[in-house]
Amino acid sequence: MVPTMDILRTPDECFKNLPDFDFEPHYTDIIDGLRMAHVEAGKGEIVLLLHGEPTWSFLYRHIITGLANKGYRAIAPDFIGFGRSDKPGAIEDYSYQKHMDWLNNWIDKNKLKDLTLFAQDWGSLIGLRLVGERPELFKRVVIGNGMLPIGDRPANAAFKAWRAFAKYTPIFPIGTIVGRGTVKPLKPEVIAAYNAPFPSEKYKKGARAFPLLVPTDENDVAIPANRIAWKVLCESGIPLLTAFGKKDPILGRADFILQENVKGAQGQDHQNLDGGHFVQEDCGPELAEIIDGFIKKTS
């Protein structure tokens, strides 16, 4: 008999009075008895916005508004373990493959197709893998600070320290972590909004798990599937644009890997923005303009 997961659900009152984030939440029942949340605004061509670690759809508040005002349907889900989505209560409940399965099921249940993807951080690890596995769903891709790891580059010291911190620190300060990855100082109410989904440490298992799940070793169980997806991504010809925050000390220069290897990235007007790792927080309205311009150029 397969043991059932202990599933936590952040109380609704934790999400009251969030700055610039009055979008109505939508919920989808997916596999494994979980409920996955998303917000959206606008009508028209769909732009799918995938967040990373340790953020949630709040990260996209200004991009959602900007895209909706330009005639797009902007959709930002919360990965399982984040935001308003359900949160399995043990680190062992999370894996790279489970995140892929959960997002795939959510996409299918919401009948999403003909997508423009914007993804950053873990959103890129999941999103680029998804493009490689289901290229028929995507018309174009924009990537912020992120990558699809295939086990060909060892983890650097900074990432190893971050992974150890996520695993061992008794207090995992979500909002403070986000603030350390931006160029612009975050207001206290914004830091509080990033903390909102996590009223206590027991809600943070998904956030702690993500750094541990990054496949940095060629023997990682996720590497074979990632390498297959990477090959498809590189050869598919799906237009791909990079829009990286250049002041990210870890991933600020990773865009050249995509630019040099992905066929659909050749000849694109790649952007280096005055932002940090959480480029959506530093450059949200600018990113909405960039996504709009890329859609128009490749339509």
NUSEBA-668399 format. One line per 8 residues: for each residue x, y, z of C-alpha. Coordinates in steps of 0.1 Angstrom, whole numbers. Each point is the difference from the previous one (the first is absolute). Example, Ala and Ser with C-alpha at 12.3 -4.5 7.8 and 13.67 -1.06 7.14 Angstrom:
2
123 -45 78 | 14 34 -7
***
This chain:
299
0 0 0 | 14 34 -10 | 1 24 29 | -20 32 -5 | 16 34 2 | -6 24 27 | -13 30 -20 | 0 35 14
-22 29 -13 | 9 36 9 | -30 17 16 | -17 26 -23 | 5 28 26 | 38 -2 -6 | -6 15 -35 | -19 31 11
12 35 -10 | 27 -10 -24 | 15 30 -18 | -10 3 -37 | -13 -36 1 | -38 0 0 | -3 -28 -26 | -27 -25 7
15 -35 7 | -10 -30 -20 | 3 -36 11 | 5 -33 -19 | -2 -34 16 | 29 -20 -14 | 17 -34 6 | 11 -12 34
-30 16 17 | 15 34 -3 | -15 34 -8 | 20 24 -22 | -6 37 -1 | 5 26 -27 | -9 36 -7 | -7 16 -34
-11 31 -17 | -9 11 -35 | -13 -17 -31 | 18 -10 -31 | 31 -20 -8 | 13 -18 31 | 32 8 18 | 9 -26 26
22 14 28 | 19 -24 21 | 17 11 33 | 30 -15 17 | 15 -4 35 | -12 10 25 | -26 23 -15 | -36 -3 -13
-23 16 -25 | 2 33 20 | 34 4 -18 | -19 6 -33 | -25 26 12 | 13 29 -21 | 6 -22 -31 | -35 -15 2
-15 35 0 | 23 12 -27 | -8 -30 -23 | -38 2 7 | 0 37 -10 | 17 -10 -33 | -27 -25 -9 | 14 -33 13
-13 -26 25 | 28 -2 26 | -1 -31 22 | 23 -5 30 | -4 -33 19 | 15 -7 34 | 21 -32 0 | -11 -26 25
17 10 33 | -3 37 -8 | -25 29 1 | -37 -11 3 | 7 -35 -13 | 0 -30 24 | 32 -7 18 | 10 -36 7
15 -1 35 | 32 -20 -5 | 31 9 -22 | -1 -36 -12 | -34 7 -16 | 17 21 -27 | 20 -10 -30 | 8 16 -34
-22 -26 -17 | -29 6 24 | 2 37 -8 | -1 -8 -37 | -30 -24 5 | -19 26 20 | 5 28 -25 | -8 -23 -29
-32 -10 16 | -10 36 8 | 7 10 -36 | -21 -28 -14 | -29 6 24 | -1 37 -9 | 3 -9 -37 | 29 24 -7
17 1 -33 | 17 24 -25 | 20 14 29 | 26 27 3 | 21 -10 30 | 19 23 23 | 20 -19 27 | 27 8 25
20 -20 26 | -17 -33 7 | -27 12 -24 | 26 -5 -27 | 11 -34 12 | -36 -12 -2 | -11 22 -29 | 29 -8 -24
-4 -37 8 | -37 4 -9 | 8 17 -33 | 24 -29 -8 | -25 -26 9 | -31 16 -15 | 11 25 -26 | -33 -1 -17
-15 21 29 | 24 30 -6 | 2 28 -25 | 30 18 15 | 20 2 32 | 15 28 21 | 25 -9 27 | 10 21 29
29 -10 23 | -2 -38 -3 | 12 -30 -19 | -7 -37 -6 | 28 -19 17 | 13 -31 -18 | 29 -10 23 | 28 14 -21
10 27 24 | 9 -4 37 | -18 20 26 | 20 30 12 | 8 8 36 | -27 26 3 | -27 -24 -10 | 13 -28 23
-1 25 29 | -36 10 -10 | -11 -37 -1 | 15 -7 34 | -17 31 14 | -34 -11 -13 | 5 -35 15 | 14 8 34
-10 35 11 | -26 -1 28 | -17 32 -14 | -5 4 -38 | -9 37 -4 | -18 0 -34 | -5 37 -4 | 35 9 11
14 -25 -25 | -19 16 -28 | 12 34 11 | 36 -11 -2 | -6 -10 -37 | -12 34 -12 | 17 32 -9 | -28 22 13
-6 -1 38 | -33 -17 7 | -26 19 21 | -10 -17 33 | -35 -8 -14 | 15 -17 -30 | 23 -21 22 | -31 -9 20
-18 -10 -31 | 27 -25 -9 | -3 -14 35 | -38 -2 -2 | -3 -36 -13 | 23 -13 28 | -16 8 34 | 25 -24 17
30 -21 -8 | -21 -31 -5 | -14 16 -32 | 34 5 -16 | 10 -36 -9 | -6 7 -37 | 21 31 2 | 28 -18 18
-2 -29 -24 | 6 19 -33 | 37 7 6 | 5 -37 8 | -17 -11 -32 | 22 19 -24 | 18 -27 -20 | 37 11 1
15 -35 -3 | -1 -21 -32 | -12 -29 21 | -31 18 12 | -32 -18 -8 | -14 30 -19 | 30 4 -24 | -11 -25 -27
-34 16 -5 | 16 35 1 | 25 -9 -27 | -27 -13 -22 | -21 31 5 | 31 22 -6 | 7 -17 -33 | -36 6 -12
1 36 13 | 33 7 -18 | -12 -14 -33 | -37 9 0 | 2 35 -14 | -25 13 25 | 9 37 3 | 18 7 33
10 33 15 | 22 6 31 | -8 29 23 | 24 -3 29 | 7 22 29 | 37 7 -5 | 7 7 37 | -7 -36 10
34 -13 13 | -9 -37 -6 | -21 -1 -31 | 5 35 -16 | 22 -14 -28 | -18 -34 -5 | -20 15 -29 | 29 -6 -24
-5 -37 3 | -35 3 -13 | 10 25 -27 | 28 -22 -13 | -17 -34 0 | -37 6 -6 | -9 3 -37 | -30 22 7
22 24 19 | 21 9 -30 | -4 35 -12 | -23 11 28 | 3 34 17 | 11 -14 34 | -3 23 30 | 24 7 29
-21 19 26 | 10 21 29 | -13 -26 25 | 11 -27 23 | -10 -37 3 | -37 9 5 | -1 21 -32 | -38 0 1
1 20 32 | 27 24 -13 | -13 4 -36 | -37 -11 -1 | -15 26 -23 | 31 -1 -22 | -4 -38 -3 | -36 4 -10
11 23 -29 | 27 -25 -10 | -24 -29 -1 | -25 20 -20 | 26 10 -25 | 12 -36 -4 | -35 -13 -5 | -6 26 -27
34 -7 -17 | -6 -38 -1 | -37 -1 -9
***
